Amino acid sequence: MKLIKKYGTAVLGLILIGLLVGFTEQRHAQRQVQRVEVLVHPAVGGLFTTPTELLQHLDSETDSFRGIYLEEINSGLLEEKLSAHPMVQKAEVYFDWNGVLYLEVSQREPILRFFDGEEQFYWDEEGEKMPLSEHYTAHVPLFYGAPSDTAELYDLVMALRADEFCCAHISGISEEGEDYVFTARKGRHRIVLGSADQFEEKMERLQLFYEKTIPQVGWNKYSTVNLKYAGQVVCSTK
């Protein structure tokens, strides 16, 4: 009998908790929007879009949400619309107990900027085309022309991004025949990589050259630093 009473009390407690949660959620859903917060998380360094621009993308203004009951807001639809913005990687829409509606977005992250003489655009981390922004310019390498092998170029750029030395010293990439050629951030020399094979070993040679030779001759002595030949750094003077 005591056991039955014990279980009965437990079941009743669960029912009461369920009713309380349901009542609380219902009261929350019947709250009105008091304020809208648009949160934009920068990818690298700056904002490619703004809260105002995102609201315009939704064909809305902050005031247009005020007074609407939370239960009337289609969070999934808002997230879908925000995610369709060309600068947005993902979006999340939610509200708190004070009636604040949050529109939170993470930006796409550019890895390379293209210039073919007519059009300019970025590649993002997925290798997808991404437009330039009027609000911020990403500090990523510039690729000149049209790539002959997009998959190989993508792998090369990701390797560059993963190397702190490369990020500090390489500002541009181009193709000359079958060779990749880098533009140096310092000095006025070209860095001929050759193929993308043995990339890490070639960068080790370049780093050693910068550490040992450049301090003796200066940044502007050479016009070309060639890494395509195994185990060598072949330089051409101006």
N, C-alpha and C positions, 0 to 999 in steps of 0.2 A: 504493500500500500504506500509506504514511504517512497519507494522507488518510482511508482507511478506519479506521485505528487511532485517528486523532484523533476522528472522529465516534463511533466505538465507545466511546471513553473518555467523551465528552460524554453519550451516551445512558445509560451506566452511572451517571454522576454524577447525572443527573436521576432515575433509578430509585431510587438510594440516598437522595436528598433526599426523594422521595415516600414511601419506606418510613419514613424518620425522622419526617416530619411525621405520617404516619398512626399510627405508634407513640406519638408524643407526645400526639396528640389522644385516642388510646385510653386512655393512662394518665391524662390529664386527666379524661376522662369517667368513669373508675373511681374518681376521688377522691370523698370524702364531704364533704358540707356541714359546714363548721366553724363558720360564723357567718353571720348574716343582717343585712344593712344595708338599711334602708328610707329612701330619700332622697326628700324632698318639696320640690320647687322652688316657692317662693311666686310667685304671679302679681303681686299688688300689695300690698306691705307686710307681709302676714301669712299664716298658714296657715289654710286653710279646713277642712283635715282633718289628721290626725296619723298617725304610723307605727302606733300601736296600733289606731286606727280602721281603717286600711287592712288590717292583718292580720286584724282581726275580720271585715272584708268578705270576706276569703278563707276565712273559717272556720278560721283557723290562728293559731298563736302562733309566736314565734321558735323556741322549742325544738322545735316539730313538724317543722322542716326539718332539724334537725341529725342527722347520721348517714346521711341519704339520699344515694345516689350521684347525682352530677350528671347522669349519663345518664338517670336515672329522672325528672328534672324536665321537665315540659312547659312550656317558656318561653312558647310561643305562647298556651297556655290561661291561664297566669297573667297575661299581658299583657292578654288579652281580659277577664278578670274585673276586673282593676284599672281598665281603661278604662271599665268599666260603672259605676264609682263616680260619683255625681252631681257630685263636685267635681273629677274628674280629666279633663284634656284628652287626655293620651296617657301611655302607660306603656312602660317598657323593662325587660326582665329579662335579666340576664347574670351570669356568675361570673368570678372571676379564678383565677390559678394556685395560690392559697393556700386554695382551697375556700370563698371568701366569696361568698355569693349576694346579689346586689344587686337590689332592687326599686325602680326609679327612676320617679317620676311627676312630670309637670308639671300644675299646676292650671289649671282654667278661669279666665278673667279676666272678672269682672263689669264692666259699663259703666254700668248703670242699675239702680236699685232701685224696684220698684213697690209702691204701697200703694193698694188700692181700697176700704179700709174694713173688709175682711174678711180678705183674703189678702195676704201679702207675699212677694216673690221678686225675683230678679235677672234681668236679661238678660246673657248673656255676649257676647263679641266677635263671635260668629256670629249674634247675635239670637235665641238659643235660651234657653228658660226654665231658670233655675238656682235651686235652693233656697238659703235663707239658711243660714248656718253658725252653730253654737253656739260655735265657737272664735274667730271673728274677724268683725268687721263692716267691709265695704269702704267706703272713703270715696269714694262715687260719688253723682251727683245722684239725688234722689228724685222719682219721677213720681207725681202724685196722680190717681187715677181710672183710667179705661180709655181708651187712645188711639183716636182715630177713624181714624188712618192709621198702621199700624205701620211700614210701609216708610219713610214720610216721617220719622217719629219716630226711627227707627234712624239714618237719614242725618244728622239734626240732632244726635243724641247723639255720633256719630262726629266730626262737625265741632267740637263742643264739646271733645271729648277732644284733638283735634289743636291746640287753641288754648290756650296757656299762660295767657293773660289770663282766658279763660272758666273754666278749671279753678280759678283762684284766686278768682273772684268769683261763681260761680253754683253754688248748692247744691240747687236744685229746679226742676222743670218741671211746668206744668199746662196745661190747655186751657180757654179761656173763649170759647165760641162758635167762631169761626174763628181765634182768636188763640192763639199760644203765649205763656205768661207765665212768666218766670223768678223764682225766689226768690233774693235777693241774700245772699251770705255776710256782708257788712258792712251796717250800717244796717238800717232797717226799711221799705225800699221794694220795690215790685214793679217788675219790668222787663218791659214789654209789648213783645214782639218783633213781634207781628202774624204774618204768614205766615213760612215758612222761607225765602222768596225773599230774595236779596241779604243773606244771613246775614253774610258777612264785612264788608260795608260798614256794616251796622248795628252790629256789634261794634266797628268802628273809631270810630264816633260815640260809642258808650258809653264806650270807653276814653278818648277825648278829653274827654268830659264829666267822667269821674272824675278826670282829671289837672288840668283847668282850673277846673272849677266846685266840685267837692266840697271842695277845700282851703279855699275861701272861705266856704262855707255849712255845712259839716259833713255827716256821714253821715245824720243823722236829720231833716233839714229837709223832705224830700219823701216822700210816700207812694207816688207812682207816677212812674216814668221811662218815657216812651212813645217807642219807636223806630219805630213802624209807618209814620210819615209821612216821605216821601222827603226826605232832607237835613236833618231836624229832630230835636231832642230836646225833647219836650213834657213838662213836669213838673207834677205836682199837689202842692200843699202839704197838710200834715196839718190 
